[in-house]
Amino acid sequence: MLKDSKTVWNNCLKIIGESVSEKDFRTWFEPIVPLRLANNVLTIQVPTLYVHEHLENNFVYLLRKAIDAELGPEGRLEYQVVIDKGNEKNRAYVINIPTNKTPQNKDPKVDIHADKYKSPFDLYELEGNGYASYLNPIYNFDNFIEGDCNRLARSAGMAVAQKPGITSFNPLLLYGGVGLGKTHLVQAIGNYIKQHDVGRFVLYVSCEKFTNQFIEAVRNNNMQGFMNFYLQVDVLVLDDVQFLSGKEKTQECFFHIFNHLHQAGKQIIMTTDRSPRELVGFEDRLLSRFKWGLSADLQQPDLETRIAIIQKKLQAEGIAMDIDVIEYIAHSIDTNVRELEGVIVSLMAQASLNRREIDLDLAKRTIQNIVQHVDKEVNIEVIQKRVAEHFGVTVDDLKDKSRKKELVVPRQVAIYFAKEYTDFSLKSIGYHFGGRDHSTVIHAIQSVNDMLKTDKDFKAAVQEIQKSFKTRPNKYSN
C-alpha cells in the first residue's frame, strides 16, 4: 500500500504526541500542513520561519524518531515556509529547507558540509566550526574616530553590535560619500559580534560579490543552494547596496533573503553612497524595507575630527609629528578620511626613505603630489606667490594681521582665487591666510566680487593674474 503525505504525517503526530505536552503539541505541531511525499522525502508546511527554527532547535530528534518509524532510516524531512504571500503583480514566494540535524549529529549548528549549504564564495573557507565571515580584523570601534560627522552612525552601530537583531535598528543602513568610514564601521560591528558571540554566523559581502554569486547560481541551476546559504546567516553585512540598482532579479532574490532574516530576528546591515530616498532603480517594496530600521549618514569630518584621526594614525605607527604639521595636513585635506590616511602613509614612507623628519615642507610637497584637489599648477601656495608678486608685497604680508589697504586688497584677491581654484572649505582657506575665520573669508570674496563689477582697473589686474595660472577655476572645469 502506497503511503501519502497526510497518512505519514498523522502517524508521525501520534508518535510525537506521546512525548510532548498538550500545549506544545497544539502550539507547534497542529498548525503544520503535510504537502507531499516524494522520493522518501516528506515535505511539511510551517506557518513562519520562527516555527521552523523552533522545531529544529527543540524537537528535531523527536521528528527524526517519527520519520524513522514511518519512512525508515533513509527517510527525510523537508520544511516549506511562505516567505512572501505575493500580490497581483508578484506571485507568492516559498522556500524549501531540508533538515540537516540527525541523532548522530548532536552539534546544534547546521551541518556546514551539507551540499545544500555549500558556500557560494570562490574559496570554501571555514573558521573553526563555521563559515568564514570575510571581515577584516583591523577594523574595530577602538580605531574608529568619533566626531559630530558620524556620532549617530557610530552610536547606532555599537547598539547593534551589542544586541544584534534585538534593537529597532534593523536594518541598519549607513550612507555617505566615498572614504568617510562606512565600511570601517560596519566591519567593526561584525568583528565585535564575532568576538562577543562566537556562535553567530556573521557574513560581510560586497554587493558586487553578491550579484556575481547570484548570477553563478542561476547559471548552475543552484538557486536553492544559494538561498539556503544566505538564509542561515545571523548577521548579514551588505556593502555598497546602491550597485543593486536596475538588477531586478538580484533585487528579488535579496528581497526574499531580507524578509527571511528580518522575520527570524536576524540582523541586517547595509551601506550605500546616498540616502534611501535618493536611490533609483530599486523596487518600491525593497526600498520600503530599507526604511524599516535606521538610516544614519556619515559626513565629511570636521577639522577637530581630522586632527584626531591624524593623531590616532601616528600613535598607532609610533610616529611623532609637530602640531603645526598636523594642523596643516588637517586643513589641507578636508574631503574624506581615506585621502587623509593616504597622505599620512605617504608622508611616513617619504620620511623613512629619505631619512628625515616629517616637517612642514615635506607635508606641503607630499600633499601637492598626491591630493586630487590640489592642482600642481594652481594651489594656495602658487596663488599667494603670484598675487604677492603682482601687488609688490610678500607672501607673509598676505598672512599678516595688518589692515593696511595696500595689504588688505592683495589678501582679499588671493582669498578669492583660493575659493575659485581649490576645493578647500572657507575655514581651511582662512587657516592658510593667518588663521582667519570663515566670516572674514566670505567678506573678502564678496569684496572682490563687488570691485570686479565697479572697478575696471581692478578687474584688469585680477584677469592678468588669472592668466598666469594657465588653467581654469574649479567651477568651470566641468
N, C-alpha and C positions, 0 to 999 in steps of 0.2 A: 504493500500500500504506500503510495506516494504521500509524502508529508507536505503540508503547505505552511506558509509563514504564520498564519493565525493559530493553527494547531500547535506548532512547535513553541510559539511564544506563550500560549496558555499553559502548556506543560511546564515551561520554564518558570512561569509565575507561581505554580503550585510548589515547586522546589524552593523558590525564593521566599514565599510566604511563610514557610516553616522556620526561617532563620532571622526574619526581621520583625520589628514591632508593627502593629496595625497602622500606627501613624506614619512610619517611614514607608510602608507599603503604599498607602493612599497618596502620599506626597510625591514619591519618586518613581513608582512603578506603574500605577494605574493610568497616568496620562500618556504612557508610551503606546505608540501605534505600530504594529508589525506591518511592514511594507511588502517584503518579498523574500523568497528563499531561492537562491541560485548558486550552483557550484559549491554547495555546503556552506554558504555564507548567508547568515540571517541578518537582514537589514531592518533596523527599527528606527522610527522617527521620534525624536525627543523634542520637547517644546522650545528649549533655549540652549544656548551654549553652556550656560551655567549648570543646567541639569546634566548635560553630557559630562562636564568636568567633575561634578559631584559624584556621579556614578563611577567614573574612572578612579577617582581618589578614594572612595569609601566602599564600593560594592563590586569592584572588578573581579575579585576572586570568587565571590558568590555567583556572579554572572558566568564566570568561566566554568564553575561547577555545574550550573544548569545547562550550559551549552554542551559540555562533555556528555552529560546524561542523555541529551536529546539527539545530538549530531555526532557524538564520538569525539575523540581527541583531535581529529582533523577539522572539526567544525570551527567556524569563526564567526565573530560578531562585528557588525558594522553599524555605525550611527549615521543618521541623516538629520541635519539641522537646517531649518529655513533661516538663512541669513537675512534675506530681503524679500518681503512678500510681493514686491513689484507693484506696478500700476498699469494704466492703459498703455503707456509708452514702453515700459520696461517689464519684462516677464520676471516672475519670481525666481530667486536665486537660492539654490540649496547646495550644501556641500556634504560629501560623504567622508566620514572619519573612521578609519579602521582602528579597532582596539589593538594596542601594542603591548599590553601587560598580560602576563600569564602567571600561574602559581609558581612557575620556575623562575620568573623574573621578578624578584622581590624589590628591585630598585624602583622607587616611586616615580622616577623620571621617565620620560618617553625613551624608548629604545632608539638611541641615536644611530644605530647601524641598520635600522629597518629601511628597505628600499623606498618605501613611501615617503620617507623624510630625508632622503639624500640631499645634501646641501647643493643649492644651485650656484654656489660660488665656484670660481675657476679651480681653486685649491680646496680640497676637502680637509680643512683644518679643524683640529679638536683642541680644546683646552680642558684638561682634566677629564671630567665626565660629561662635558657638553660641547656645543659648537663654539668656534671662535667668535668673538664679538666684533672684531675688526676696529677696535678702539685704539687710539694712540695714547699710551700710558703717560706721556709727558704733559697731557692736558689735564689740569685739575683746578679746583677752586682756589688753591693757595697762590698759584701764579696767574690768576685772572684778576687784573686790577679793576676795582670797582670805582665808579665815578658817577656824576649826575647823568652821564650819557648812557649808562647801562644798568643803573641801580635796580629798576623794576625787573628787568630780564634776569639779572643775577639772583635776586631775592626769590623770584618765581622758580628759577632753576634749582635753587637749594631746597625749596619746599618740595618740589617734585622728586629730587634725589633722595630726600629723607622719607617720603611716603609716596612712592610711585603708584599711580593708578587710584589713589585714595583722595587726593585733593581735587578741587574743582578745576584745576589747570590741566584738563585732559580733553582734547590735545593741548599741548604747549607749542605755540608757533612763534619762533623768533625771526624777526625780519630786520633788514638793514642793508646798507651798501657793502661793497667788497672790502675785506680786510678789517672789519670792525669787531670781530671776535665771536661771530655766531657759531662757527664750527668748534672753536675752543670751548665755548660754554656748553654746547650740547654733549660734547665728548667728556667734559668734566662731570656732567650729570651721570652719564653712563658709567664712567670709572668709579664714581662714588657709590653707585648702586652695586656694582660688581664687588667692590671692596667690603661693603657692609652687609650684603645679602647674596652670598655666593650661589644660592640655589636658583636665582633668577637668570633667565636667558635674556641677555641684553644684546641687541644687534644694531650696529651702525652701518648704514649703507647709503651711498650717494644715489641720487635719482637716476643718474646715467647708468649706474650699475644695475639698479632695479629694473630699468627699462630693457637693458640688454638681456638680463635673466629671463624676463617675461617673453621676449622675442624668441629666445632659445627654447623655452618651454613649449611655446606654440609650434616651433619648427620640429621639435622632437615628440610632439603629442604627449607632453608630460605636464599638462596644466594642473592635474590633481596633485601630483608630487610637489610642484612649485607652491601651490596654495597650502598644502599640508605643512611644508617647511615654515612658511611665514605665520601660519596660524598657531604655532607652538611658541612664538616669541612672547616674552613677558614685557619687554621694553623695546619698542621699535623707534630708532632714530633715523629719519629720512632727511638727508641733506640736499639743499637746492631743489625744493619741490617745484619751483617755477618751470623746470625743464619737462614737467609732465604736460605742459601746455600743448593743446592740439592732438595729443596722443590718446584718442578716445578709448581704444581697447585697453591700454595700460591703465588709464584712469578708472575704467570699470573694474578691473582686477583689484586695484588699490582700494577702491570704494568698498568692495566686499571684505577685503582684509581689514580695513579700518573698522567696519561695522563689527566684525567678529571680535577684534581685540578690545574695542571700546565696550561692547556688551559684556565681555568677560572680565572687565575691570583691569585690563592691561593698559600700560602707559604708552602714549604715542607722542613723539617729539618731532617737530619739523622745523626746517629753516627755509627762508626764501629771501630774495633780494628786494621784495616790495611787500606792502601790506596786503592782506587778503582782498580788500576792495579794489585793489589795482591789478590783481591777477586776471589775465584774459586767457581765453582758450580752454576754460575749465567748465565741466558740467555744474549746473546750479546745485544739484544735490550733494556734490562733493565739496563745493565751496561753503555750503551751509554747515557742513560738518567741521570744516576748518574753524568756524566761528563758535563752536560749542564751548571751547575752553577759554584759554587766554592767549591773546596775541600781544607780544611785547616787542618794542623796537629797540635797536641799538644804534645810537647816533655817533657822529664824529666826536672823538674825545676832546674835551676842553683842555686848556693849557695845563692846569694843575694835574689832570689825569695823565697827560702826555709826559710830564716831568716824572710822575710816579712810575710810569711804565719804563722809562729810560733807567731810572734808578734801580728798579727791580731787576731789569735785564743785566745791568752792570754788576749788581750784587751777586746774582747767580753765576756770573762769569768770573767774579773776583777781580774786577777791573775798577780802578779809581779814575775819576774824571772831575775836573773843576766844575763848579756850579755854573760858571759863565758859559762854558761849552754846552752843558746840559740844557740851559735855557735857550741858547742859540738854536740848538737842534729842535727843541720843542716848539719854538716859534716858527722855525722854517718848515717843519713837516706837520701840517695840520689836516691832512686828508684822512689817513687811516692808520691803524695800528701796524698792519703788515708792512707798510712802507717805512714806518718809524723803526721797526725792529730790523728791517733790511739795512737801513743806514747804520745802525749800531754795529751789526755784524760786519759790514764793510769797513767801518772805522777800526774795529778791533783787528781785522785782517791787515789793513794798511799799516797800523801801528806795529804789529808783530813782524811783518815782512821788512819794514824799514827801520825797525828797532828804535822807535821814537815814541814819545808820549802823545796822547791824543790832546792836541791843543786846538785853539780856535781856527788857526789857519788850515790845519788838516781837515777839520769839520767842514769848513766852507768849501774846500776843493772837492771833498767827497760828495757833499750834497749836490754841488753843481754837476757832477759827473753822473749821478745815478737817479736823481729825482726827476720824474717826468715833467712836473710843472715848473721847473727852474730851467729855462732855456739857456743854453751855453752862451748865446749871443746877447740875450737880454735878461738879466736878473737884477735884483735890487742893487747889488754892488756896482754893476755896469751902469744902471740908471743914475745912481748917486755920482759916479765918476763923470759921466757925460754932462749932467746938469751942472755940476760944480765947475767943470771946465768952461762951459758956455757963459756962466754968470761971473766967472772970475773969483770963485770962493773955493774953500776946501771941503772935502767930504766931512771932516769933523765939524765944520760950520753948520752943515745940514743937520747934524745930530745935536748941536749945541742948544742950550735953553734960551739963547738970546732972542729978543723980539724985535731986533732992528729990521727995518723994512728991506734993506739990501740982503738980508739973510732969510727973512720970512717968505718972500716970493720964491726964491730958488727952492727952498724947502718944500713949499706947497706944490711946486711943479714936480719935484721928484716924487712926492707922495702920490700925486695924480697919476704919474706914469707907473708907479708901483701897483696901483689899483688896476690900471689898464692892461699891463703886460704880465702880471703874475696872478696866481690863484690864492695868494696869501689872504688871510682874514684881516679885517681892519685892525684888530688887536695886534696881530703879528706885524703888520706894516708899521704900526706905531712903535713897536719894540725896536725895529731897525732904524728908527729916527729918534733916538734918545729916550725911548721908553714912554712915548706919548700915548694918551688913551685914545679909544676909538672915536670919541666925540671930536677930538682935535683933528683926527684923520678925516672925518666926514666934513668938517668945516673947511679943511684945506682943499679937498676935492671940489666942494661946492664953490669956493672962491675962484679956483682956476676955471671952472665951467662958466662962471659969471663973467670973468675977464675975457675969456675967449669970445664971448658974444658982443662985448662992447669995446675992446681994445685991439685994433688991427695990428699994431706993432707987437703987442704981447702974443697974439695968435701966430704971427710970422715966426717969432722966436721959438715958440713951442713946436711948430711944424718943422723948423730947422733941426731942432734936437731930435725930433721923431724920425727924420730921415736918416740920421746916423745909426739908428737901431737896425736898419736893414731887414726888418720883419714887421709883421702886423700885430696889433694888440690881440689879446686872447679873445675878446668878444667878437672879433671879426674873423677868427681863424677857421670857423666852420663854414 
